Amino acid sequence: MSRKNIKVKNIPYTYKHNKEAEMTSEKRSWYEGATYHITARGHHRNDIFRDEEDFKIYLIILEEALLYFNNYNYEIIAYCLMDNHVHLLLKTGVEPPWRFIARVHSIYARYFNKKYNYLGTLFQGRYSAEIIENDTYMLETSRYIHLNPVKARMVETPDEYKWCSYLIYVGEQEENFINSKIILNYFQYEKRFKLYREFVYTKLKELREKLLEEEIKANQEIR
């Protein structure tokens, strides 16, 4: 079993090849270049991010993993980090997603366990990996990911949430390690930021109405 020593922000970790994760992932549908909507949750839905440093470290680990697997051609198209779960829109290259996710979560779990003296499993079992079959679903998934903080009632608009890639998509932040062009290329280049914002906001109105209906219904049930 191979071991590779790595460092993230001067914190040493050992990445251990996980044969069990490999066997689990082999049962999933995969082909070279496939794109997935990855969802990973905290064990028993517990928080996996407790402060700003945790969010930052996870993003650093994502970027490091892209560099580590540079020859495998993984690409992160979009992301959103919530308190107790993670959404990634991940494009694979010559290897399935399990290898990338196993490294990221192994390293992050070691960081988290050491920082908080946490014992036990950090992530809840198998992550969800939903394959993206067409362009329409690709666009819809990016929008779903970026609206997740609104859906969770954490913010009123996606512009207010900084732990996702939305601000890059609307030109408010510089491109980091993600490849937003895969999505933004669907829009007219000169107006791509404006058009993507409009694309998200058309769904935002519908989402707000749904959340309001749920709130009214909940209040009626209390009475």
Summary of the structure (lengths in Angstrom):
residues: 223
radius of gyration: 18.2
end to end distance: 59.8
largest distance: 60.2
contacts: 643
relative contact order: 0.14
helix: 51%
strand: 18%
